[in-house]
């Protein structure tokens, strides 16, 4: 089962479960990559690092692991059963202690990018429609240009020459395109934060959370992010 969903190179996050984590590990999340899948319940991962220092996670330590794959997010609990050096790579061997399951969570992996976006703040009647879970946007209104600097299945971060008020709702339109995929997206989002960009007068950084985004659209955005991540990994390996 493991080899059907998890592949070498997939990004992972590990967090100690309560039986092994100390106070200073309460929220510590380690990032790494899958090195190899050994069987249906064992895999090798590259030993996590902080800057240039290897993190020697303990043998028998138990960890909650999230896998970022081309098929979506998966989660399971694991136990470290070995660690060694293989082909000049330091690896950990993980044994699954629970079934692998599709993982739905609010914190999505954010993909750094530079994408053109056009947007505007919603009118009062549009806000009322959104709050009633309806789609009723006024067409043809002028849009401002901005630049998306990272994107996830939960929202976007963008830079604009106009500061939007925190809590306001905005209409955003942008295009996502890869080798075999291209589509224009129109989404509504809520401004979570807005702040001036350091050393760039007149520019403002905003964080936006999608509002009433349907599951199919969210999955398409996540798929795009995973495809772009895989493309970057392939280019680095070359």
C-alpha positions in Angstrom: 0.0 0.0 0.0 2.8 2.5 0.9 4.5 2.2 -2.5 1.2 3.1 -4.3 1.0 6.5 -2.7 4.5 7.5 -1.5 7.6 7.9 -3.8 11.2 8.8 -3.3 11.7 12.6 -3.3 8.3 13.3 -1.7 8.4 16.1 0.9 7.5 15.1 4.4 7.0 16.8 7.8 7.6 15.0 11.1 6.4 16.0 14.6 7.1 14.1 17.8 4.0 12.5 19.4 3.3 13.2 23.1 5.2 10.1 24.4 8.6 11.4 23.1 8.4 15.1 22.8 9.9 17.4 25.4 8.6 20.9 26.3 10.8 22.6 23.7 9.7 20.1 21.1 6.0 20.9 21.6 5.5 22.4 18.2 8.8 21.5 16.5 8.3 20.2 13.0 11.1 18.6 11.0 11.1 18.7 7.2 12.8 16.1 5.0 12.3 13.9 1.9 11.5 10.3 1.3 14.7 8.5 0.3 13.3 5.0 -0.5 10.2 2.9 0.1 11.4 -0.5 1.5 8.1 -2.3 2.0 4.4 -1.7 2.7 5.2 -0.6 6.2 8.8 0.7 6.1 10.6 3.5 4.4 13.8 5.4 4.5 13.9 9.2 4.8 16.8 11.6 4.6 17.9 12.6 8.1 16.5 16.2 8.8 19.0 19.1 9.1 19.0 22.5 10.6 21.3 24.8 8.6 24.3 22.4 8.2 23.7 20.3 11.3 22.1 16.8 11.2 19.2 16.3 13.6 19.7 12.9 15.3 16.2 11.9 16.0 16.2 9.0 18.6 15.8 5.3 17.8 12.3 4.2 19.0 11.1 7.8 18.8 7.5 8.0 17.6 6.5 10.7 15.1 3.4 11.9 13.3 4.4 12.1 9.6 2.7 14.1 6.8 3.5 13.2 3.2 3.2 15.8 0.4 2.6 13.7 -2.7 1.3 14.2 -6.2 -1.9 12.5 -5.1 -2.4 14.8 -2.1 -1.6 14.9 1.6 -1.2 11.6 3.5 -0.6 11.0 7.2 0.4 8.2 9.5 2.2 7.5 12.8 5.7 6.0 12.6 8.6 4.7 14.8 12.2 5.2 14.0 13.9 1.7 14.0 17.3 2.5 12.5 19.6 5.2 11.2 22.7 4.8 9.0 24.6 6.2 6.0 23.7 4.9 2.5 25.6 6.2 -0.6 26.9 9.1 1.4 23.4 10.0 2.5 22.4 9.9 6.2 19.0 8.2 6.5 16.4 7.2 9.0 14.3 4.0 8.7 10.7 4.5 9.7 8.2 1.8 10.5 4.5 2.6 10.2 2.5 2.1 13.5 -0.8 3.2 11.9 -2.5 2.9 8.6 -1.7 5.5 5.9 -4.7 7.8 5.4 -5.6 10.8 3.3 -4.9 13.9 5.3 -7.1 17.0 5.4 -5.7 19.9 7.4 -6.0 23.7 7.6 -2.3 24.5 7.2 -1.4 23.9 3.6 2.1 23.8 2.1 2.9 27.2 0.6 4.6 27.4 -2.8 6.9 30.4 -3.5 6.2 31.9 -6.9 5.8 35.1 -8.9 2.4 35.3 -10.5 0.4 38.3 -11.9 -3.0 38.8 -10.3 -5.8 41.4 -10.8 -8.1 42.1 -7.9 -10.5 44.5 -6.3 -12.4 44.9 -3.0 -15.9 43.6 -3.0 -18.9 45.9 -2.9 -21.3 45.8 0.0 -24.0 43.8 -1.9 -21.3 41.3 -3.0 -20.1 40.9 0.6 -23.7 40.1 1.6 -24.0 37.5 -1.2 -20.7 35.8 -0.2 -21.8 35.7 3.5 -25.0 34.0 2.3 -22.8 31.4 0.4 -24.0 32.8 -2.9 -21.9 33.8 -6.0 -23.1 37.2 -7.1 -20.2 39.4 -8.3 -20.7 42.6 -10.3 -18.9 42.3 -13.7 -16.8 44.9 -15.4 -15.5 46.8 -12.4 -11.9 48.1 -12.6 -9.2 45.8 -11.2 -5.8 46.6 -9.6 -2.7 44.7 -10.5 -0.7 42.8 -7.8 1.9 40.0 -7.6 1.3 36.7 -5.8 4.5 35.7 -4.0 3.3 32.4 -2.6 0.2 30.2 -3.0 -1.4 27.3 -1.2 -4.6 25.3 -1.0 -5.7 27.7 1.7 -4.9 31.1 0.4 -2.3 33.4 -1.1 0.3 36.0 -0.1 0.6 39.0 -2.5 2.4 42.4 -2.9 0.4 45.4 -4.1 0.8 49.2 -4.3 -2.5 49.6 -2.4 -3.1 48.6 1.2 -6.3 46.6 1.7 -8.1 46.7 5.1 -7.7 43.7 7.3 -11.0 41.7 7.4 -12.2 43.0 4.0 -13.2 40.6 1.2 -11.5 40.8 -2.2 -12.1 39.4 -5.7 -8.9 37.9 -7.2 -8.2 36.5 -10.7 -5.0 34.8 -11.7 -3.8 32.0 -14.0 -2.0 28.8 -13.1 -0.2 27.0 -15.9 2.2 24.1 -16.1 3.2 21.7 -18.9 -0.1 19.9 -19.1 -2.4 22.3 -17.2 -3.6 25.9 -17.7 -6.6 27.6 -16.2 -7.8 31.1 -15.1 -9.1 31.2 -11.5 -11.6 33.6 -10.0 -11.7 33.4 -6.2 -12.9 35.4 -3.2 -10.6 35.9 -0.2 -10.5 37.5 3.1 -7.5 39.8 4.0 -5.9 38.3 7.1 -3.1 40.8 7.4 -1.6 43.8 5.6 1.8 45.5 6.3 4.3 47.7 4.5 7.1 45.9 2.6 10.5 46.7 4.2 12.7 49.0 2.2 10.1 49.3 -0.6 8.0 52.4 0.0 4.5 52.4 -1.3 4.3 48.6 -1.4 2.3 46.4 0.9 2.3 42.6 1.7 -1.1 40.9 2.3 -2.1 37.5 3.4 -5.4 36.2 2.1 -7.6 33.2 3.0 -9.9 31.8 0.4 -13.6 32.2 1.2 -16.2 29.6 0.0 -13.7 27.9 -2.2 -15.1 24.6 -3.6 -13.2 21.4 -3.1 -12.5 20.7 -6.8 -10.8 24.1 -7.2 -8.8 23.7 -4.0 -7.6 20.3 -5.2 -6.6 21.7 -8.6 -4.5 24.4 -6.9 -2.9 21.8 -4.6 -2.2 19.6 -7.7 -0.5 22.5 -9.5 1.7 23.2 -6.5 2.8 19.5 -6.2 3.5 19.4 -10.0 5.7 22.5 -9.8 7.5 21.2 -6.8 8.3 17.9 -8.6 9.5 19.9 -11.6 11.9 21.9 -9.5 13.2 18.7 -7.9 13.8 17.2 -11.3 15.6 20.3 -12.5 17.8 20.3 -9.4 18.8 16.6 -9.8 19.9 17.4 -13.4 
